[in-house]
Amino acid sequence: MNFLPSEWLRCPLDQLALLRDEQQLRCDNGHSFDIARQGYVNLLRPADKRSRDPGDSKAMIAARQSFLDAGHYHPLATALAELLLPLLPAESVIVDAGCGEGYYLAQLHAQLSARPGADQRLPAMIGFDISKWAVQAATRRPIATWLVASNRHIPLAPNSADCILSLFGFPLFEAFRTLLKDRGALLLANAGPLHLIELREVIYPEIRHTPSTVAQQASAAGLDIGAMTKVQFKTAPLSQLEIAQLLSMTPHLFRASHAGKENAARLDQFPVTVDVELQLVHKVGGR
């Protein structure tokens, strides 16, 4: 059972510190949470569930893991690391909110590990997702504290994170602001106007793009807007299976019509454009 404890864990029921007690985490009020045999803890409150099995399904997670581990989004992972590395102080805490199967956190860990003297200064990493299937898959990467949890009630201490990742997720900026240390950084990733444009032209009769409003939302929550970086590249030609995997890890799986999905199923050796906007947001002391 390879669970990495963290001093920043908090009980989702009373916000008291959670300490390891054999194969459980326990707070001073006696609330206890089992450590799963895979090496994670489920701290999702029943009130935060909107279905019996919230988040991405087991099949969706398997498809995403296969697609990402094949390296198709490696340039994006590299760009994320290049943005974050200069911002991380020694002994920092990185939180991936909506970590999925853990690909981006693992890639960041690899980049950090490659730095001179990294063995003495690797940050603590915590990843959480509302999908238990995602977190179970993430535990195959023993580089972080893995949790089932929600942005609605993050079971971590206030002012504990030097950096939060919210990649193609559903950010709750008030919660993130509470979690960040002063001068901490939040990195948001959102689809740009040309993201997967070739696939979208096949599955939709009309192409639309709604500009992201995350910067405005973050500003309204009292966070400072930093630099925005565009990452754009074209994948290698994707097989029919890889196209199906890619479709299943995007909202287009639910938005496309039956005819659009049939069109996508016929694609083979089909490259697509990756167009992502990386937005840095900061918490300024006293705000």
C-alpha positions as CSV (number, residue, x, y, z in Angstrom):
1,M,0.0,0.0,0.0
2,N,2.0,2.9,-1.3
3,F,0.2,5.9,0.1
4,L,2.2,9.1,0.6
5,P,1.0,11.0,3.7
6,S,0.9,14.8,3.8
7,E,0.9,17.2,6.7
8,W,-1.6,19.4,4.8
9,L,-4.5,16.9,4.7
10,R,-7.6,18.0,6.5
11,C,-10.8,16.1,7.5
12,P,-13.6,17.0,5.0
13,L,-16.1,16.9,7.9
14,D,-14.4,19.3,10.4
15,Q,-11.2,20.6,8.8
16,L,-9.0,19.1,11.5
17,A,-5.6,17.6,10.6
18,L,-5.6,14.1,9.3
19,L,-2.9,11.8,10.6
20,R,-2.1,8.2,9.6
21,D,-3.2,5.5,12.0
22,E,-2.1,2.2,10.5
23,Q,-4.3,1.8,7.4
24,Q,-6.5,4.8,8.0
25,L,-6.4,8.6,8.2
26,R,-8.0,9.9,11.4
27,C,-8.7,13.3,12.9
28,D,-8.9,14.2,16.6
29,N,-12.7,14.0,16.5
30,G,-12.5,10.4,15.5
31,H,-13.5,10.6,11.9
32,S,-11.6,8.0,10.0
33,F,-10.9,7.3,6.3
34,D,-9.5,4.0,4.9
35,I,-6.4,4.0,2.8
36,A,-7.4,2.0,-0.3
37,R,-5.1,-0.9,-1.2
38,Q,-4.1,1.0,-4.4
39,G,-2.7,3.8,-2.3
40,Y,-5.2,6.6,-2.1
41,V,-7.8,8.0,0.3
42,N,-11.4,8.9,-0.6
43,L,-12.2,12.2,1.1
44,L,-15.2,13.1,-1.1
45,R,-18.2,14.1,1.0
46,P,-21.5,12.5,0.1
47,A,-23.0,15.9,-0.3
48,D,-20.5,16.7,-3.1
49,K,-21.7,13.8,-5.2
50,R,-24.1,14.5,-8.0
51,S,-24.3,10.9,-9.1
52,R,-23.5,7.5,-7.6
53,D,-20.3,7.4,-9.7
54,P,-19.2,11.0,-10.3
55,G,-16.6,12.2,-12.7
56,D,-15.1,10.4,-15.7
57,S,-15.9,6.7,-16.1
58,K,-13.4,3.8,-16.0
59,A,-13.5,3.5,-19.8
60,M,-12.8,7.2,-20.3
61,I,-9.9,7.2,-17.9
62,A,-8.4,4.1,-19.6
63,A,-8.7,5.9,-23.0
64,R,-7.1,9.1,-21.7
65,Q,-4.2,7.3,-20.0
66,S,-3.4,5.3,-23.2
67,F,-3.6,8.4,-25.4
68,L,-1.5,10.6,-23.1
69,D,1.1,8.0,-22.3
70,A,1.7,7.6,-26.0
71,G,3.2,11.1,-25.9
72,H,0.7,12.9,-28.2
73,Y,0.5,15.9,-25.7
74,H,4.1,15.8,-24.6
75,P,4.9,19.3,-26.0
76,L,2.0,20.6,-23.8
77,A,3.4,18.9,-20.7
78,T,6.9,20.3,-21.5
79,A,5.4,23.8,-21.8
80,L,3.6,23.5,-18.5
81,A,6.8,22.5,-16.8
82,E,8.8,25.3,-18.4
83,L,6.3,27.9,-17.1
84,L,6.2,26.5,-13.6
85,L,9.8,25.6,-12.8
86,P,11.0,29.2,-12.3
87,L,8.0,29.9,-10.0
88,L,8.5,27.0,-7.5
89,P,10.4,27.8,-4.3
90,A,12.4,25.1,-2.5
91,E,10.3,22.7,-0.5
92,S,7.2,23.8,-2.4
93,V,3.7,22.1,-2.4
94,I,2.0,21.5,-5.8
95,V,-1.7,20.6,-6.0
96,D,-3.3,19.2,-9.2
97,A,-7.0,20.0,-8.9
98,G,-8.7,17.5,-11.2
99,C,-5.6,15.4,-11.7
100,G,-7.2,12.8,-13.9
101,E,-4.9,9.8,-14.2
102,G,-1.9,11.9,-13.1
103,Y,-0.1,12.4,-16.5
104,Y,0.7,16.1,-16.2
105,L,1.8,15.9,-12.5
106,A,4.1,12.9,-13.4
107,Q,5.6,14.9,-16.3
108,L,6.2,17.8,-14.0
109,H,7.8,15.5,-11.5
110,A,10.1,14.1,-14.2
111,Q,11.2,17.6,-15.2
112,L,11.8,18.6,-11.6
113,S,13.8,15.4,-11.0
114,A,16.1,16.2,-13.9
115,R,17.3,19.4,-12.3
116,P,20.7,19.4,-10.6
117,G,20.4,18.7,-6.9
118,A,16.8,17.7,-7.3
119,D,16.9,14.9,-4.8
120,Q,17.1,17.3,-2.0
121,R,14.5,19.8,-3.2
122,L,11.7,17.9,-4.9
123,P,8.3,19.5,-4.0
124,A,5.5,17.7,-2.3
125,M,2.8,16.8,-4.8
126,I,-0.9,16.3,-4.1
127,G,-3.4,15.3,-6.8
128,F,-7.1,14.9,-6.4
129,D,-10.1,14.1,-8.7
130,I,-13.8,13.5,-8.2
131,S,-13.5,10.3,-10.2
132,K,-12.3,7.3,-8.2
133,W,-11.3,5.6,-11.5
134,A,-9.0,8.5,-12.3
135,V,-7.4,8.4,-8.9
136,Q,-7.0,4.6,-9.0
137,A,-5.2,5.0,-12.3
138,A,-3.0,7.8,-10.9
139,T,-1.8,5.6,-8.1
140,R,0.3,3.7,-10.6
141,R,2.5,6.8,-10.6
142,P,3.9,6.8,-7.0
143,I,4.9,10.4,-7.0
144,A,2.1,12.2,-5.1
145,T,-0.5,12.0,-2.4
146,W,-3.6,10.9,-4.3
147,L,-7.1,11.7,-3.1
148,V,-10.7,11.4,-4.3
149,A,-12.1,14.9,-3.6
150,S,-13.9,17.8,-5.2
151,N,-13.0,21.5,-5.8
152,R,-16.2,22.3,-3.9
153,H,-14.5,21.2,-0.6
154,I,-10.8,20.7,-1.0
155,P,-9.6,18.6,2.0
156,L,-6.3,20.5,2.4
157,A,-5.2,23.3,4.8
158,P,-5.7,26.9,3.8
159,N,-2.5,28.7,2.6
160,S,-0.8,25.4,1.9
161,A,-0.2,25.4,-1.8
162,D,2.6,27.2,-3.7
163,C,1.1,26.1,-7.0
164,I,-2.2,24.8,-8.2
165,L,-2.8,23.2,-11.6
166,S,-6.3,23.3,-13.1
167,L,-5.9,21.8,-16.5
168,F,-9.1,21.6,-18.7
169,G,-11.1,21.5,-15.5
170,F,-13.7,23.4,-13.6
171,P,-11.9,25.9,-11.4
172,L,-13.5,27.3,-8.3
173,F,-11.5,30.4,-7.7
174,E,-12.6,31.3,-4.2
175,A,-11.5,27.8,-3.1
176,F,-8.2,28.1,-4.9
177,R,-7.5,31.5,-3.4
178,T,-8.0,30.0,0.1
179,L,-5.7,27.1,-0.7
180,L,-2.9,29.2,-2.2
181,K,-0.1,30.7,-0.1
182,D,0.6,34.4,-0.5
183,R,2.3,34.9,-3.9
184,G,1.3,31.4,-4.9
185,A,0.5,30.6,-8.5
186,L,-2.4,29.0,-10.2
187,L,-1.9,27.6,-13.7
188,L,-5.0,27.2,-15.9
189,A,-5.1,25.4,-19.2
190,N,-8.0,25.9,-21.6
191,A,-8.7,25.1,-25.2
192,G,-7.9,27.8,-27.8
193,P,-9.9,28.5,-30.9
194,L,-8.0,26.0,-33.1
195,H,-7.9,23.2,-30.6
196,L,-8.7,19.9,-32.4
197,I,-10.0,22.0,-35.3
198,E,-9.7,19.2,-37.8
199,L,-11.7,16.8,-35.7
200,R,-14.3,19.4,-34.9
201,E,-14.8,20.1,-38.6
202,V,-15.6,16.4,-39.1
203,I,-18.1,16.0,-36.2
204,Y,-19.9,19.4,-36.3
205,P,-21.9,21.0,-39.1
206,E,-20.7,24.4,-37.8
207,I,-17.6,25.3,-35.8
208,R,-18.0,27.6,-32.8
209,H,-15.5,28.8,-30.2
210,T,-16.5,30.5,-27.0
211,P,-13.6,32.5,-25.6
212,S,-12.6,31.5,-22.1
213,T,-13.7,33.8,-19.2
214,V,-11.4,32.3,-16.6
215,A,-9.2,35.4,-16.3
216,Q,-12.2,37.5,-15.6
217,Q,-13.6,35.0,-13.0
218,A,-10.2,34.8,-11.3
219,S,-9.9,38.6,-11.1
220,A,-13.4,38.8,-9.6
221,A,-12.2,36.3,-6.9
222,G,-9.4,38.7,-5.9
223,L,-6.6,37.0,-7.8
224,D,-4.1,38.8,-10.0
225,I,-3.9,38.0,-13.7
226,G,-0.5,37.1,-15.0
227,A,0.9,36.1,-18.4
228,M,-1.0,34.1,-20.9
229,T,1.0,31.7,-23.1
230,K,-0.2,30.0,-26.3
231,V,0.9,26.4,-27.0
232,Q,0.2,25.2,-30.5
233,F,1.4,22.1,-32.3
234,K,0.2,19.4,-34.6
235,T,0.2,15.7,-33.5
236,A,1.6,12.9,-35.5
237,P,-1.1,11.1,-37.6
238,L,-3.5,9.4,-35.2
239,S,-5.0,5.9,-35.8
240,Q,-8.7,5.1,-35.6
241,L,-8.2,3.9,-32.0
242,E,-6.3,7.0,-31.0
243,I,-9.0,9.3,-32.5
244,A,-11.6,7.4,-30.5
245,Q,-9.5,7.8,-27.4
246,L,-9.0,11.5,-28.0
247,L,-12.7,12.0,-28.6
248,S,-13.6,10.2,-25.4
249,M,-11.4,12.5,-23.3
250,T,-13.0,15.7,-24.5
251,P,-16.5,17.3,-24.1
252,H,-17.0,16.6,-27.8
253,L,-17.9,13.0,-26.9
254,F,-21.2,14.3,-25.4
255,R,-21.8,17.3,-27.7
256,A,-21.3,15.6,-31.1
257,S,-24.3,14.1,-32.9
258,H,-24.5,10.4,-33.8
259,A,-23.6,11.2,-37.3
260,G,-20.7,13.3,-36.2
261,K,-19.3,10.4,-34.1
262,E,-19.8,8.0,-37.1
263,N,-17.7,10.4,-39.2
264,A,-15.0,10.5,-36.6
265,A,-15.0,6.7,-36.4
266,R,-13.9,6.5,-40.1
267,L,-10.8,8.7,-39.6
268,D,-7.4,7.1,-39.8
269,Q,-3.9,8.4,-39.9
270,F,-5.4,11.8,-39.1
271,P,-3.2,14.6,-37.4
272,V,-4.9,17.3,-35.3
273,T,-3.9,20.7,-34.1
274,V,-3.4,21.2,-30.3
275,D,-4.1,24.8,-29.4
276,V,-4.0,25.5,-25.6
277,E,-4.0,28.8,-23.7
278,L,-2.0,28.6,-20.4
279,Q,-3.1,31.4,-18.0
280,L,-1.0,32.2,-14.9
281,V,-2.9,33.7,-12.0
282,H,-1.4,34.8,-8.7
283,K,-2.4,35.4,-5.1
284,V,-1.1,38.6,-3.7
285,G,-0.5,38.9,0.0
286,G,-3.3,40.6,1.9
287,R,-5.8,40.1,-0.8
